[in-house]
Amino acid sequence: MGITLPGDHDFESVPSLKNKVLRINLNRNIYGTFAEIGAGQETVRQFFRAGGASGTIAKAMSAYDKDFSDAIYGVQDDGRYVTEARLKKMLSHESNLVEERLSREKHPEKLFFTYANTVATIDFAKRYLGHGWVGIRFQASPEEEYSEIILHVRFKERDARLQQITLGILGTNLIYGAFYKHDQPKKLLEYLYDHIDKDKIEIDMINFSGPRFEEVDNRLMSLQLLKHGMTEAVMFGPDGNNILSARILYKKNVLALRGSFRPVTKVNMDMFETARRRFLKSGTVKEENVETIFEITLSNLKAQGEIDEDDFMHRAELLCSLGQTVMISNFKEYYRLVEYFNNYTKARIGLVMGVNNLVDIFDTKYYTHLSGGILEAFGKLFFKDLRVYLYPLLNQETGELTTSENLKVHPRMKELYKFFKYNGKLKDLEDYDKSILHIFSREVLRMIDAGEDGWQEMLPDGIPALIEKENLFGHDKGKSSEPTEKVSSEDAPL
């Protein structure tokens, strides 16, 4: 069992930084190493200043020189130092040294830990604000296997000294949370911002692993980052672990499909497959350089009010089972999504849309917060190398098919739409599967909710079995679940 000490943390009484440090320093069992590269030894400084650190700090080091760093931790294949791989090497190396140099027979009650960070603060030209990796390996019970928390941060302050101070506070919060809040990972995540304003630093990725976090789903933790305003977009891969956007988007051709995916249908996958084929034929795109993203907006997750975490996990389970990379964002407007991608790549970007999504782009109500209105949004949207791939919409009552040729926008937007269409940015998808255009996710949900048969044929292979096995989306042998949400324009025809 883990350590328990009095004095729980709540929002009404946030422990001071010194009190957090003293609670660790005065616990005679917590003992470990600090290894900090790139922004000074700002975290361990908190522990030295508070007093009583002699029983806590085994070693504090900072291998600034690259040759020394390589001699200690080895040479990275990519030659980079501010990476997740480098951080993991630091954590592994230092925790192994503690185990080697201290006898368990002599210290049977010790809880070993290694805290590490590798960061790059703002450059002299102040063009790049800096970023870094921060992590801790720790034991919550003697001789227990190590648990681990790894996160990525982006600095927002424009002064190196202020960034160093913020990093030191964040590191202290992480160490305190690891030992005293590991049984409440969502709270641990929130408390990382104790004594830090969110406009000072962004946490855009976090992963929990090890025995203390066996029940933690990192996709859900990723959602917490977005939910609490710690970042504006998060990504996770088919394996369920969170991914740093910069790592997979850097210099890539990005193809993004936005939808509710509640649940993912044959139409979703047909949109993805037909758009990918068209994207690869667009002239400057190579297959090995394409990164496909299935994106869900936070506003979609809030369609019924508060975020339903079970509903979110159901969507995530299905998309991951199909081998897809998923992005959850706070970008209700498409231009903000494109701006985000442009932070990491200058290569061609493709957006896959249904008809209603495209119509919404030409609705001025979404741009009242911009001084330049819809024209400013379109300038941001189409300044870079972008293609929009339009999937047709079938009117089931009239049989009419809506494409870019007969799509109707507000009369005041007709000329803007013509410019958009005829300058080569908009491409109709043509080799789609006509037999599935009648499929809508809201109808699938209704059938599942009502215990009807036939919805299975509307979903990709393997998805119906997973829904039935895990009782996703209220499927429970015909028992009714919560009412399905009203369809939004973002969902059609998804």
N, C-alpha and C positions, 0 to 999 in steps of 0.2 A: 504494500500500500504506500501511497505517496505521503509526503510531509504535509502536515496541517498545522497552521498557526492561527491564533486569533487575529481579528482585525480585518474583516472582509471589506472589499472595495466597492463603493457605489458612487453614483453621480453626485450625491449630496456631499460626500466627504472624500474627495480625491486625495490620496496620500501625496505629500510633498515628495519631490525627487530625493531629498536627503533621507526621508523616512523609508522610502522604498529601498534605497541602498543599504541603510542600516539594518533593515530587516533581513537582508541577505548576508551582510558582513557579520552580524551577530549570531547567525545560525552556524554553529560550529561544524555542521556536516557538509555545507555547500563549499565546494573547492574546485577551482579550475583555472583555465588559461584565457587570456585576452590576446588576440592577434588582429591588429588593425593596420590596413594599408591604404594610404592615399589621402587621408584627411586628418592626420594626427591621431594620437591615442586619446580621443575625446570621450569614449565610453569608460575606459578604465580610470580616467581622471576623476570621474564622479565617485568611484569607489575609494580611490586614494584620499580624496578630500573629505569624505564623510567620516573617516576614521574606522578603526577596527578591521582594516583590510588584510592584515597579516594572516588571518586564518581563512581567507577567501581566495586570495590571488596566488596561484602557484607561479605564474609567469605572465609578464606583459611584454609584448614585443611588436615591432613594426619593421618589416623587411622592405624598406623603401627602395633600395638599389635593386634594379632588375636582376642583375647577376646573382646577388645574394638571395633574392626571392626564388630564382630558378634553382639555385643550389639547395634550397630548403624544400621547396614544394614541387620541383620538377618543371620542365619546359612544357608550356601549353602547345598543342598542335597548331593552333591558329596564331600563336605569338601574342595573344592578348592577355591582359591582366585583370580587367574589370569585367569578369564573366562569372556565370554560375558555376562553371566547371572549376575555375580557380578557387572560388569560395569553398566548394565541396572538398577540394584537396587540402585546403587550410584546415577545415574542420576535422577531417579524417586524420591528418598528420598530427595535429596538436592533441587530439583526444587520445591517440595511440601512445604519444609520449607520456601523458599523465598516467595511463595504465601501466606503462613499462617502468616508470620511475617511482611509483608509489606501491607499497606492498598492501594488498587487500587484508592480509592477516593483521597488519599493524593498524589499518584504517578500515575496519569492517563496516562502519556506518557512513562513510563518506559518499556524498552524491557528487560525482564528477561532472564537469561541464567544460565546453569550449565555446567561447563567443568569438566571432570573426566578422570582419567586413573588408571589402575591397571596393574603393570608390574613386571617382574622379570628380573633383569639385569644379566650379566655374573656371573657364579659361581666362587668360589675361585680356583677350579681346572682348570678353563677355558676350560671345556669340552662342556658346554652348553652356547651358546652366549646370550640366553635370548630372551624374547618376551613380548608382552603386548597388552592390549586393550585400545583404546583411543576414547573418544566420547564427543559430545556436544549436549545439548538440548537448543534450543533458540527460541525466538520470533523475527520475522522480522517486526512485527506491534503490537502495544499495544493490549493486551487482545486476541490476536490471539492464536489458539492452537499451541502447541510446534511442531517445526520441529526437526529432529534428524539426526545426522551423526555419524555412528559408524564404526571404522576401527580397523584392527589388524595389528600389526607390528612385524617384526623380526629384532633383532639387528645384525649387522655385524662387528661392531668394537669390539676389544678385550680388552677394558678397560672400567670399570664401569663408571668412571667419564666422559669419552667421550660419552658414551651411554646416560648418564643423560643430557648432554648438547644438544645432538641431539634431545632427546625427548622434551626438553623445546622449541627448535626452531620449531619442528613439531607441538606441541600444540598451539604455538602462531600463526602459519600459519593457523591452523584449525579454531581457533576462528575468526581471521581476515576474512578468506574465508567465514565462516558462515554468517557473518553480511554484507559483502560487495561484495561477489561473489555468493550468493545463487541462483541468477537468471542465472548463467552460471556454472552449476555443473561440466562440463568437464574442464573448466578453473580452477575452484576451486581445482579440483583433481590435476592438473598439478602444481599449485602454492603451494601445500603442500611441495614440494621439494625446495622452495625458500631458498637459503643459506644452502642447504644440498646436499652433493654428494650422488648419488644413491648407491654408494658402502658402505655407512654408515648404511643405514636402508632400509628394504624392507616392502612395504605395500602389503600384499597378500589377503586382503579382505576389502570391504567397502560396506556399505548399507546406503541409504538415505531414509528417511520416513517423513511423516507429510505434512501439507498443502503447504509448499514451494516447495515440491518435488513430487507433485501428478503426474506430467508428466514425471518424471524420471523413466526409466526402469533400475533396478539395474544390469541386465545382461549386458546392454550396458556399464554401468560404470565399470563393471568388465573387460570388453574388453579393456577399456582405460588403466587400470593398466598394462595389458600385452603389449598393443600397445606402451606405453611410457617407457617400460623397468623397471617398478616399481617392477615387479615380473615375474616369469617364468611360472606360472600356476595358473589358477583361476577355481573355481567350482561354479555352482549354481544348486539349486534343482528345482523340478517340480513347486513350487510356484513362481519361478522367482527371489527369493532372493538369494544373494550370500552366500556361505557356506565356512567356514574355513576347509581346507583339513584335518588338523590334527584331527578335531572333528569327521569326519565320517570315516577316514581311520585308525585311531589308533587301532592297533592289529587286523585289519579286514583281511579276505580273499578278495582280490581285483580281480575282473574280468573286464578287460578293452577291449572295442571294439573301434578301431580307424576307422574313415571314414570321408567322406565329408558330408554325410546325406543331400544331396542337390537334392531332398528331401529324407527323410528317407523312405525306401522301405520295401516290404515284405521280401526281402533277408536279409536286416539288422536285422530285428526282428527274422528271422529264425536262423541267425548266433548267435544272443544273446541267444535265447531259447535253441538251441541244445548245445551250449557251456556251458551254465549254468547247464544243466542236466548232462553233462559229468564232469564238475567241481565238482559238488556235490557228484559224485561217485568216486572221486579220492582218497578217503581214509582219508584225514585229514581235510576235509572241512565240516562245519556244515551250514545248510541253514540260520540260524539266524545270522550267522557271516559273511555273504557274502555281499559285497558292489559292485554293478555293476556301471561302469562308461562308458558313451558314450563320447569318446574323439575326438576333432577336433584340428588339429595343426594350428598354426598361419600361417605357410607357405601355408596351404590349403586355408585359408581365403584370402590370397594374390595371389591366383592362376591367377587372371586377372589383377594384378597390386596392386593398393591401396586397402585396406580393404573396402568392400562395407557393411556398417553397416546395411542397410535394408536387404541385403542377409543374413547376420549373424543372424539378428533377426528372419527372416523367418525360418531358421533351428532351432533356439532355441525354437520358438513357437511350432513347431511340436514335437520336442523331449520332451519338458515339458508336452505337452498335452498327451503324452504316459506315463507320470509318471516317466520319466527317470532323473537321475542326469547327468549333462553335465560338461565336463572339457574342457577348452581351454588351450593349452600349447604351449610353444616355443620349445618343444622337437621333433625335426625332426627325430632323431634317436631313435629307440626303447630302447636302453640300457639306455638312459637318462630318459625315462619314468619309467623304472624299478627302477633306482636309486632313483627317486623321491618318488615312492611308498615305497621303503625300508627305507626312512626317518621316516615313520610312522608305519610300520608294518614289522614283521619278519615272519608272516604267509604266506602260499602259495599264489602266485600270478598267475593269468591266463591271457594270451593275446589271443584275438580272431583275426585271420588274414585271408585275402584272399590270394590266391596263389601269386599274383603279389607283395603283401606286403612282403611275405616270401622271394621271389627271391631278392628283394631289400636289404634285410638284408645281403645277401652274395655278395653285390656289394662293392668292395673296395673303390670306389670313395667317399663314405660317411664317410670314416674314415681317410682321409689324414691328418686331424688336430691332430690325436692321435699319440704319439710317437711310440706306439706299434701297430698301425694300426688296422686291423680287429680283430686280436687276442686279443688285449687289450679290444676292444668293446665286444667281446664274453665273455671275463673273467668277465666284469662288468655285462653282461646280464644274465649269467647263474651261477654266484657264489651263488646266493640265491635259494630258493625253488620256481622254476618257471615252468609253463606248457604253451605250445603254442598249441592252438587248430586251426587246419587248415580246412577252408571251401573250398570245391572243386570248380573248375572253368570249366565251360562248353564252349567248342569251338562250337559256333553255326553253323559254316560252315562244320566242320568235324564230330561233335557230340562227339568228344573225351573229356573225363573227366580227368582233371589233379588233382592228389592227391599227397601226399608225396612220393608215390611209383614211380611215373613217372615224378616228377618235375625235371626240368633241371636247373642246375646252371652252372656257368663258370667252365671249366675243372680244373682250379687251386683250385677251392673251393669244389671239389667233396669229398675229404677226410674229410674236416671240416664239410660238410653237413652230411656225414655218421655218424660222431661222434655225431653230434647234434641230428640226427634222432634216432639212436639206443641206446642212453643213457637214453631214456625215457622222454626227454623234449618235443618232438613233438608228438601230438596226432591228428589223422584224425577224423573229425566229420563224423558220419555215418548215423544218423537218421534224416538227413536233408530232406526238401521237394523238391523232384526232379522236381516237376511241375513248380517251380518258378526260376530255374537256368538261365533262359533267360532274367531275369529282370536286367536292369542297370539304375542307376539314370540319366545318361546322355541322355538315350532314353526317359525317362519320361519327362525330361526338354524339349527335342526337341518337343515332342508331345504337351506339354502345350504351348510352344512358338508358335507352328503352329496352335493351336486351334483345334487339332485333338481329337477324343474321344478314349477311351480305356486305357488311362493311369491310370484311377481311380482304375482299377482292379489290378494294380501293387503295390498299396500302402496299408498299414494297415488300418483297419477299423477306420473311423472317420477322417482320414487325408485328403482324397479328399474333404470332405465337408468343412474342415477348410481352405484348399487352395482356394476353390471357394468363400467362404464367405469373406475371408480377401484379396483376389486377390494376393496371394503369388506367388513368382517366375515368375512374369510377367503375371499371369493368369488374364485376364481382357476381358472376352467375346470375346476371339479369337484374341485380339490385340497382335501384336508381341512385345516382350521385347528385352532386350539386348541379343546378341548371347551367347549361353551357352559356358562354358569354355571347353578347350581341356581336355579330361580325363587324369588324372595322374595315376601312378601306385598305389598311395595311395588310389584312389577311386575304383579300380577294386576289386571285382565285385560289389562295393557298388553304 
